[in-house]
Amino acid sequence: MEILERRFAEGEITAEEYRSRQQVLDGDETPTASATGGGAR
């Protein structure tokens, strides 16, 4: 989770990517292409 927060703070991922990945880590949803880094940027 700390890495996710750092990447968001540094602007490496968008707010949407942050929320999606946080939900996956919390077990709230299954991974999607954007949550796993497979989405287009």
Secondary structure, 3 states (H helix, E strand, C coil): CHHHHHHHHCCCCCHHHHHHHHHHHHCCCCCCCCCCCCCCC
